[in-house]
Amino acid sequence: MKHSTQLRVQAIYYKLFILGFVLLFVACKNGASKEKKNEATTDDIVKVEEIYWNVKAIQPDGKSLDIKAFNDQEKAFDVKGIQNSDQDNLIDIKAIVDGNNLPVKILVSKDQFTPVVAITPKGDAYKLQAVTPEGEKLQVIGVVRFGNIVIMKAMTKKGKFYGVKAISPNGKLNDVKGIKINPQDREMSSRGHEIYAHVKAMHPSANEDEFELPKKNVAKADYKSDFKRIIWNIEAVTTDGKNLDVKAFDADGNAFDVKATQDSKQHSFMNIKAFVNEEELPVKIMHSEEGHAPIKAIGSDGSIYDIKAIADGGAKLDVKGISRSGNIINVKAVNENGELYGVKAFAPDGKLNAVKGVKIFQRDIEMKLRGNPVYAHLKAIVQ
């Protein structure tokens, strides 16, 4: 009897051991799942069903004109803004030709105004034109450049300009404009064409359309007029509203300012630079195979500067690309508890821009800069 009791007790202990092991395994598995879920990488693109925005030229009386891409045989193809994620701050403009989405670019030109075209896989250029109710075709062109932005218009034969907009199905309105990453005229070559700017639909920005054309060519030369440069502060904003300075650090721990530079009247798409001694170094989101994408400044010799937010007490918080929504990389400072702080650009007069990563291409590596693989370009953009 005593032996039988011992066997029953052993059986109970064995069952409890197995049950405990199962519970421990489930807990570990759930913990790992939660950890993986919380650590979204920049490759985890938040996708939505594609939303097609209509691209129109807007006349002074508020009436709109369709904008189409025309081939050499004058056959017309639709031009649309294509929103493929949960953000509509920076969306691609494409010509839809035989079921294919063709990139729309502004070309380098010796003329005062720069042509806007869709480029086929064979390298053919289809000109964008607005079409009046009478069938007249108005050229869509790059008119003037302000820093990284090229203002686009449809132009009548009498030289009047109509704004170019992207209109969502629910009535949202974006400006269609050229954006530049390279300060030089030529951004890149594509299928035999010299590209001046990439065409995107962006949130509207005040005062960009207010300009007078001088007699000189301003579509290919940055039109600064008498503009005095404005430096914006880059800050991480905590959940309780405190602003933390963002700095660049070299290998020896020396700190340098990180600022957004407004070099023209527009402030919808500004460069972010690290001010190191007498140089202004580009700041980029770097390509990484692991987790969140690091943000670095790159020296003229290819050296790397870490970008950190400085917390109370001097703690250095990583600033990283956390997640991707279409063409936009969301940038955050990460504290020791894993909390995420937004990163903003503050103008001296109180204007506020978001600091985001911007992707021009769908590929992982946008470019190599002084030997370093760049995942996205860091910009201060209108919210």
C-alpha positions in Angstrom: 0.0 0.0 0.0 2.8 2.4 0.9 4.5 1.6 -2.4 1.3 2.3 -4.4 0.9 5.6 -2.6 4.5 6.6 -3.6 3.8 5.7 -7.2 0.7 7.9 -7.2 2.6 10.8 -5.7 5.4 10.4 -8.3 2.8 10.4 -11.1 1.3 13.6 -9.8 4.8 15.3 -9.6 5.5 14.1 -13.1 2.3 15.6 -14.5 2.9 18.9 -12.6 6.4 19.0 -14.1 5.1 18.4 -17.7 2.4 21.1 -17.1 4.9 23.5 -15.8 7.2 22.9 -18.8 4.3 23.4 -21.3 3.3 26.7 -19.6 7.0 27.9 -19.6 7.3 27.1 -23.3 4.1 28.9 -24.2 5.1 32.0 -22.1 8.5 32.1 -23.8 6.9 31.8 -27.2 4.4 34.5 -26.5 7.2 36.7 -25.1 9.2 36.3 -28.3 6.2 37.0 -30.4 5.5 40.2 -28.5 9.2 41.3 -28.8 9.2 40.6 -32.5 5.9 42.5 -33.0 7.2 45.5 -31.1 10.4 45.8 -33.0 9.1 46.7 -36.5 11.9 47.2 -39.0 12.2 49.7 -41.7 11.4 46.9 -44.2 8.0 46.3 -42.6 6.0 48.5 -45.0 2.5 49.5 -43.9 0.5 48.8 -47.0 -3.1 49.7 -48.0 -5.1 48.9 -51.1 -3.7 51.3 -53.8 -5.5 54.6 -53.9 -5.4 56.5 -57.2 -5.3 60.3 -57.1 -6.3 62.3 -60.1 -3.7 64.7 -61.5 -5.1 67.9 -62.7 -4.2 71.4 -63.8 -6.3 74.0 -61.9 -7.5 77.1 -63.7 -8.0 80.5 -62.0 -11.8 79.9 -62.0 -11.3 76.6 -60.1 -12.1 74.4 -63.0 -9.7 71.5 -63.6 -8.1 70.1 -66.7 -7.0 66.5 -67.1 -3.3 65.9 -67.4 -2.3 63.0 -69.7 1.0 61.5 -71.1 1.2 61.6 -74.9 3.3 59.4 -77.1 4.7 60.4 -80.5 1.4 59.3 -82.1 -0.5 61.6 -79.8 -2.1 58.7 -78.0 -3.1 59.7 -74.4 -2.4 57.8 -71.2 -3.6 58.4 -67.7 -1.4 60.1 -65.2 -2.1 59.4 -61.5 -0.8 59.8 -58.0 -0.5 56.3 -56.5 -0.9 56.0 -52.7 0.3 52.5 -51.7 0.6 53.0 -47.9 -1.0 54.7 -45.0 0.7 58.0 -45.6 -0.1 60.6 -48.3 2.7 63.1 -47.5 4.9 61.9 -50.4 3.3 59.8 -53.1 4.6 58.8 -56.5 3.3 60.2 -59.8 3.0 57.6 -62.6 1.8 57.4 -66.1 -0.3 54.2 -66.6 0.6 52.7 -70.0 -0.6 49.3 -71.1 -1.0 48.2 -67.5 2.5 49.4 -66.5 3.2 52.3 -64.1 5.9 54.5 -65.7 8.0 56.9 -63.7 7.4 60.6 -64.3 10.5 62.9 -64.2 11.6 66.4 -65.0 14.4 66.4 -67.6 17.5 68.5 -67.7 17.1 71.1 -70.4 19.0 74.0 -71.9 15.7 75.9 -72.3 14.3 78.1 -69.6 11.6 75.7 -68.7 12.2 72.0 -68.2 10.0 69.2 -69.8 8.0 66.8 -67.7 7.8 63.3 -69.1 7.0 59.7 -68.4 9.8 57.3 -69.4 9.0 53.9 -70.9 11.2 50.8 -70.4 12.5 51.3 -73.9 13.6 54.9 -73.1 10.8 56.7 -75.0 9.7 60.0 -73.4 5.9 60.7 -73.2 5.3 64.4 -72.6 2.8 65.4 -70.0 0.2 67.9 -71.2 -3.1 69.3 -69.8 -6.1 69.1 -72.1 -8.7 71.9 -72.3 -12.4 71.2 -73.1 -11.6 72.5 -76.7 -8.9 69.9 -77.1 -6.0 72.3 -76.8 -2.9 70.8 -75.2 -0.9 72.8 -72.6 2.7 71.8 -71.8 3.4 70.7 -68.2 6.8 72.1 -67.3 9.2 72.8 -64.5 9.1 76.5 -64.1 11.3 77.6 -61.2 13.5 76.0 -58.6 13.6 76.9 -54.9 16.3 74.8 -53.2 15.2 71.1 -53.4 11.8 71.9 -54.9 11.0 72.5 -58.6 7.6 74.2 -59.1 5.6 72.6 -61.9 2.9 74.3 -64.0 0.8 73.8 -67.0 1.5 76.8 -69.4 -0.9 78.3 -71.9 0.2 79.7 -75.3 -0.1 83.1 -73.8 2.3 82.3 -71.0 -0.2 81.9 -68.2 0.5 79.3 -65.5 -2.0 76.8 -64.0 -1.1 74.9 -60.8 -0.7 71.1 -60.9 -2.4 69.2 -58.2 -3.2 65.6 -57.2 -6.7 65.1 -55.9 -7.7 62.0 -53.9 -11.1 60.3 -54.2 -12.2 61.8 -50.9 -11.1 65.3 -51.9 -7.7 65.7 -50.3 -5.3 68.0 -52.3 -1.6 67.6 -52.8 0.8 69.8 -54.7 2.6 68.0 -57.6 6.2 69.2 -57.8 9.7 68.1 -58.6 12.0 67.2 -55.7 15.8 67.1 -55.8 18.3 65.2 -53.8 21.4 66.2 -55.7 22.2 70.0 -55.6 23.5 69.8 -59.1 21.3 70.0 -62.2 21.7 66.4 -63.0 20.2 63.9 -60.5 20.9 60.8 -62.5 20.5 59.1 -65.9 17.5 56.9 -66.7 17.2 55.0 -70.0 19.1 57.5 -71.9 17.6 60.6 -70.3 19.3 63.1 -67.9 17.0 63.5 -64.9 16.7 66.9 -63.3 14.1 66.1 -60.6 11.7 63.4 -59.4 8.0 64.1 -59.6 5.9 63.6 -56.4 2.7 64.7 -54.8 3.3 66.4 -51.5 1.3 68.1 -48.8 0.7 71.8 -49.7 3.2 74.4 -48.5 2.4 78.1 -48.1 3.9 80.7 -50.4 5.8 78.4 -52.7 3.7 79.4 -55.7 4.3 83.1 -55.1 7.1 84.2 -57.4 8.0 86.4 -60.3 10.0 85.0 -63.1 13.2 86.9 -63.7 14.5 87.1 -67.3 17.4 84.6 -66.6 16.9 80.9 -66.6 15.8 79.9 -63.2 14.5 76.4 -63.8 18.0 75.0 -63.9 19.7 77.5 -61.5 18.5 77.7 -57.9 16.4 80.9 -57.6 17.4 82.4 -54.3 16.9 86.0 -55.1 18.0 88.0 -51.9 16.9 85.2 -49.6 18.8 85.0 -46.3 19.6 81.5 -45.1 17.5 80.2 -42.1 18.8 77.5 -39.8 16.2 75.2 -38.1 16.9 73.3 -34.9 16.5 69.5 -34.8 15.0 68.2 -31.6 13.5 65.0 -30.3 10.2 65.6 -28.5 9.5 63.5 -25.4 6.1 62.3 -24.4 5.8 65.0 -21.8 6.7 67.7 -24.4 10.4 68.3 -23.6 12.8 69.0 -26.5 16.1 67.1 -26.6 19.0 68.4 -28.7 20.1 66.1 -31.6 23.8 66.0 -32.2 26.4 64.2 -34.3 29.3 62.4 -32.5 32.6 61.4 -33.9 34.6 58.4 -32.8 36.3 60.4 -30.0 32.9 61.5 -28.6 33.1 65.1 -29.8 29.6 66.6 -30.4 28.5 68.7 -33.4 25.3 70.5 -34.2 22.7 68.9 -36.5 20.4 71.4 -38.3 17.9 71.7 -41.1 19.0 74.3 -43.7 16.5 76.5 -45.4 18.4 77.9 -48.4 15.4 79.4 -50.3 11.9 80.6 -49.7 10.5 77.0 -49.6 10.6 75.0 -46.4 8.6 72.0 -47.5 11.6 69.8 -48.3 14.9 70.8 -46.5 18.3 69.2 -46.1 19.5 68.1 -42.8 23.3 68.6 -42.1 25.8 67.9 -39.4 28.0 71.0 -38.9 31.5 69.6 -38.3 34.2 72.2 -38.1 34.0 74.1 -41.4 32.0 71.4 -43.2 28.3 70.6 -43.6 28.0 66.9 -43.7 25.0 65.0 -45.2 22.9 63.0 -42.8 21.4 59.8 -44.1 19.5 56.7 -43.0 21.9 53.8 -43.6 21.1 50.4 -45.0 21.2 47.7 -42.3 20.3 44.0 -42.2 19.3 44.1 -38.6 16.3 45.8 -37.1 15.9 49.5 -37.1 18.0 51.5 -39.6 20.8 53.6 -38.1 21.1 57.3 -38.9 24.6 58.7 -39.6 26.4 61.8 -40.8 29.0 61.0 -43.5 32.3 62.8 -43.6 34.1 63.9 -46.8 36.6 61.0 -46.2 33.7 58.5 -45.6 34.0 58.6 -41.9 30.8 58.0 -39.9 29.3 60.2 -37.2 26.6 58.8 -34.9 23.4 60.8 -34.5 22.1 60.9 -31.0 19.5 62.8 -28.9 20.8 64.1 -25.6 18.5 63.3 -22.7 18.4 64.8 -19.2 21.6 63.8 -17.4 23.5 63.5 -20.6 22.3 60.1 -21.8 22.6 59.6 -25.5 19.6 58.1 -27.3 19.8 56.5 -30.6 18.0 58.2 -33.5 16.8 55.6 -36.0 14.5 54.8 -38.9 11.8 52.8 -37.2 9.3 51.9 -39.8 8.4 52.5 -43.4 5.2 53.8 -45.0 5.6 53.9 -48.8 8.2 56.5 -49.6 8.5 57.7 -46.0 10.7 56.3 -43.2 9.5 57.2 -39.7 12.3 58.6 -37.6 12.4 58.3 -33.8 14.7 58.7 -30.9 14.7 55.6 -28.7 15.2 55.8 -24.9 16.5 53.1 -22.6 13.0 51.7 -22.0 12.3 51.4 -25.7 10.0 54.5 -25.8 9.9 56.3 -29.1 10.2 60.1 -29.4 9.3 62.0 -32.5 12.0 64.1 -34.2 11.1 67.6 -35.5 12.7 70.6 -37.1 11.9 73.9 -35.4 12.2 77.3 -37.3 13.3 80.4 -35.3 9.8 81.8 -35.8 8.1 78.7 -34.5 7.2 76.8 -37.8 7.4 73.1 -37.4 8.4 70.3 -39.9 8.7 66.6 -39.4 12.0 64.9 -39.8 11.6 61.9 -42.0 13.5 59.5 -44.3 12.6 59.8 -47.9 13.0 57.1 -50.5 13.1 57.9 -54.2 13.4 54.3 -55.4 11.9 51.0 -54.4 15.2 49.3 -54.1 16.9 48.9 -50.6 20.0 50.9 -51.4 19.3 54.3 -52.8 22.9 55.1 -53.5 26.4 54.7 -52.1 27.9 57.8 -50.5 31.6 57.8 -50.0 31.5 54.0 -49.9 28.5 53.8 -47.4 25.2 52.3 -48.5 22.3 54.7 -48.0 18.8 53.4 -47.4 17.0 56.8 -47.4 17.6 60.5 -47.4 16.9 62.4 -44.2 14.8 65.6 -44.8 12.7 68.0 -42.9 9.3 68.0 -44.7 6.0 69.8 -44.3 3.6 67.8 -42.1 
